[in-house]
């Protein structure tokens, strides 16, 4: 995904978290569309253009890219604690 490296997307402009919408789940700014909904469509192999055409015509390609970037940053900052197996 070269566009992840080449584009700078400001998360604060595209992704918001508000305790009053979807129990504080991250949503695309200006909508009540959870990031998770978009990621599930991507997981199903649906193209960005098709997501906009068939599901969320109010979104832009940059909104969808922001969802992916949000999760990439979330995983990159995640601290993983490994537990040793007990014998």
C-alpha positions as CSV (number, residue, x, y, z in Angstrom):
1,X,0.0,0.0,0.0
2,X,2.3,2.7,-1.2
3,X,-0.2,5.5,-0.6
4,X,0.1,4.9,3.1
5,X,3.7,6.0,2.9
6,X,3.3,8.8,0.4
7,X,0.3,10.6,1.7
8,X,-0.1,12.5,4.9
9,X,-3.6,12.3,6.3
10,X,-4.4,14.3,9.4
11,X,-6.3,11.9,11.6
12,X,-7.9,14.7,13.7
13,X,-9.5,16.0,10.5
14,X,-10.8,12.7,9.3
15,X,-11.4,10.4,12.3
16,X,-13.1,11.5,15.5
17,X,-14.0,9.8,18.8
18,X,-17.0,11.1,20.7
19,X,-18.5,9.3,23.7
20,X,-22.0,10.4,22.5
21,X,-21.8,8.5,19.2
22,X,-21.4,4.7,18.8
23,X,-20.2,4.4,22.5
24,X,-17.0,6.3,21.7
25,X,-15.9,4.1,18.8
26,X,-13.9,6.0,16.2
27,X,-16.0,7.4,13.4
28,X,-15.4,9.3,10.2
29,X,-15.6,13.0,11.0
30,X,-18.8,14.7,10.2
31,X,-20.7,11.3,10.0
32,X,-21.8,8.6,12.3
33,X,-20.0,6.0,10.3
34,X,-17.7,3.9,12.4
35,X,-14.2,3.1,11.2
36,X,-15.0,-0.5,11.9
37,X,-17.8,-0.6,9.3
38,X,-15.3,0.6,6.6
39,X,-12.7,-1.9,7.6
40,X,-15.1,-4.8,7.5
41,X,-16.0,-3.9,3.9
42,X,-12.3,-3.7,3.0
43,X,-11.8,-7.0,4.7
44,X,-14.5,-8.5,2.4
45,X,-12.4,-7.3,-0.6
46,X,-14.7,-4.4,-1.6
47,X,-12.8,-1.7,-3.3
48,X,-12.7,1.9,-2.0
49,X,-14.6,3.1,-5.1
50,X,-17.3,0.4,-4.6
51,X,-17.6,1.3,-0.9
52,X,-18.4,4.8,-1.9
53,X,-20.7,3.9,-4.8
54,X,-22.7,1.2,-3.1
55,X,-22.5,1.9,0.7
56,X,-21.4,5.3,1.7
57,X,-21.7,7.9,-1.2
58,X,-21.0,10.7,1.3
59,X,-17.5,9.5,1.8
60,X,-14.3,10.3,-0.1
61,X,-11.4,8.1,-0.9
62,X,-9.4,10.1,1.6
63,X,-11.9,9.2,4.3
64,X,-11.4,5.5,3.6
65,X,-7.7,5.9,3.5
66,X,-7.9,7.7,6.9
67,X,-9.7,4.6,8.3
68,X,-6.9,2.3,7.2
69,X,-4.2,4.8,8.4
70,X,-5.9,5.1,11.8
71,X,-5.7,1.3,12.3
72,X,-2.2,1.1,11.1
73,X,-1.2,3.8,13.6
74,X,-3.2,2.1,16.3
75,X,-1.5,-1.2,15.8
76,X,1.9,0.5,15.5
77,X,1.5,2.1,18.9
78,X,0.1,-1.0,20.6
79,X,2.2,-2.4,23.4
80,X,2.1,-6.2,23.2
81,X,2.8,-8.1,26.5
82,X,3.7,-11.7,26.0
83,X,3.2,-14.1,28.8
84,X,5.6,-17.0,29.2
85,X,4.0,-20.4,29.0
86,X,3.8,-22.2,32.3
87,X,5.2,-25.7,32.4
